[in-house]
Every structure is written in structure tokens, then in C-alpha cells.
Amino acid sequence: MGIIIREVKTNKDLEKFIRFKYTLYKKNKYAAPPLFMDDRLNLRRDLNPAFKFCEAAYFLAYKDDKIVGRVAAIINPVANEKWGVKHVRFGFIDFIDDEEISRALLETVENWGESKGMNAIHGPLGFTDLDHEGMLVEGFDKKGTLATIYNYPYYPVHMEKHGYVKDNDWVEYLITVPEVFPEKYFRIAEIIKQKYNLTPKRFKSKKELVKKYGKKVFELINESYKDLYGYSVLNEEQIHFYIKLYLTFIRLDAISIIIDNNDDVIALGISIPSLTNALQKAKGKLFPFGWFYLLKALYYKNDTIDLYLMAVRPDYQNKGVNSIMFAELMPNYAKNGYKHAESNPELEDNTKMSAQWGSFEYVQHKRRRAYTKKI
């Protein structure tokens, strides 16, 4: 039998769409399986507020009555208008090592996008910049993270054979956590705090954090990320959506929020202990034991911390504000036994972000890519 592409129409089909990822990577020791509940929350039209303005379709590839691939086609008109393009996005793409299957999936998205008036395709991207994005092209022997895509090495080979070219790259760094944070950095942090009248906030509970600063955190992200590749500003509903999604698995001593004298958030660093090993054990499920593995990773022995979100308001960039965040976070990392910090993907030309690692021992150990093609 040949390859058959079927559009996902029901919640039962959507469950198959989500679960294919777990099947394909079941024996892979580097992949960090996402939580099923998170993918369902993101992909269901009645749950994700992005569907108030985005349009999407999901497709499954079948061969010999078996699911052998999947892909999502997404149009984000807010991003298209901001960047002056007519792009359809492909995302949530996975396939076995068969070029006919990957070609059929991508051509389905191309044709769907063309029927909607689009003239180019790019991805992997999600509905917004806070979703998983970028296909791994270097670092296949490194473990994935909760916030990133892991894919097999044959994926980018297929992309190039199908005529896709690089549109943008992100890089990731592994930073060594110093056992003793140098005293000079504390002095620099104090000088910056006094010079700009800035205060690092500490919280007694997650509830206090969310109530007082949850919305302000994502307003800062909007302001700081608005000119980064492919970003579309989050609306009010999306902000509340991502507050619940991003501020669930956190430790208060792994967060740094800096405010000015108007109580506005001007810088933030949100990190979480690595959940990769826990996610592998949980296999996408919170129950019956997934929650236990995740809590253990958060609060017990763990040697890696993931730098989840970092942002500085544009008018405070290049003024040393990052020194305050590091003076708050690095001693806590060392105290809690973390040996390494793993950065989230950073655009390769975002020198403001990459320059901050110069004070530490670090290596660039992963690279991921957004591809594009005219249709």
C-alpha cells in the first residue's frame, strides 16, 4: 500500500497524533517526552486561546494501516502581519526514516497553505514563539529538555532533500555553575541596583508570584521579544494561558525578578531543575507515578538546571542588569548542587544574549534550525 495522509478531525484522532511522538522515540535515550496534557492543551481548539486568531490543521501519515508520521499546519496572521509575509508554519513534525513519508507530509502543508493564500512555508514553529520551535541539527547525542524539540539526525537530511533551506538558527549553551560565585560580581550587582534603583523580589509562594507579577512577567517578555525572529505579541488571554503553562513546575529559589521603583518588572530569569530524566520515566503521563518523578526532579538530587526564560526590558539592556540576576541565582544553583545550567535556544545573531555567558565556563553544544521554502 502507498502512503495515505488523513486530516485529524476528532479528539480520538488528536490523541493518536500526540501519541505518535512517544511511539517513535520510545527507545531513544536522548528525547524528553512532553507531557501529554501539555500537548493536548496546546493543540485543542477549545483550550488554546491562539485559536482566536490562528488557523491550523493536523495531518497523520499512514502506511500499511500504521501511523508513520505527523505534522501540523499553522497560520498565525498576527506574526504574518508584523513581519510582512504570507507564511504557513509547519510544526509538531515527526516521521520514520522514509523520504516519501516526510515529502508527503510537507507537501500536504504546502498545499494547505497555498489554498489559504500563503506563498511560503517555514518551521518547525508552533502557534507562538513560546511553543517548541527549531529542528535539531547539532547535538543529537545530548539530552533534550522540556522546552525544546529533540529529533533524529535524519530529519534535517530529509528537509534539505525536499528543497528546504535555512531561515534561522538557534544555539544552546551548557554553562558550568561556579562552586563559589566571584565576589566582584556581587559588588557589580550592588552598584547596578543602586545606580538604577532596582530591587530583586523574593516570594513566599507561587500564588504570590503569579498574583503580583504573573501578568507583568509576560508583558516584559512581549516587550523584550517583540523584534525577535517570528515573534507575535501575546494577547491578554494568551498571557493567562502561558502563566498556567510556564509557572507550574517552578522553584522559587530558581527565579529572579527585578523591579524598578514603579514596581514594574524590568528583568527576569526563570529556571527549573532539569526534568528530562523525570519526563523519560513518566512517558508523558502524570499518573500514576509521573508526578512523583517530576517532584523528585524539582526538589531532590539533580545536577542540571534549565534556564527557561530570560528577558531584560530594552531600555535596561547593556546596563549590567544581568549581574543582579546572576548574583541572585548562581549561589542558589551551587547551594542546591547543580553543576551545569543549560540555556534555552538563543538566536545565533542575538549577541546581547550570548555575551552574558562570557563570565562563565561554557560550551555551545546544540544547534537547531528553522527552514523555509517558497510554495
GIVENVEN-V443341 format. One record per helix or strand of 2 or more residues. SS is the DSSP state (H for helix, E for strand). FROM is the first residue (numbers start at 1). LEN is the number of residues. Records with the same first field share a line. If there is no record, write none. Layout:
SS: FROM-LEN, FROM-LEN
//
This chain:
E: 3-5, 54-10, 66-11, 87-9, 120-4, 135-4, 165-12, 199-3, 255-5, 265-9, 304-9, 340-4, 346-2, 362-13
H: 11-14, 36-8, 49-4, 77-7, 99-17, 154-8, 183-14, 206-20, 236-11, 252-3, 276-7, 290-10, 314-3, 321-15, 351-9
//
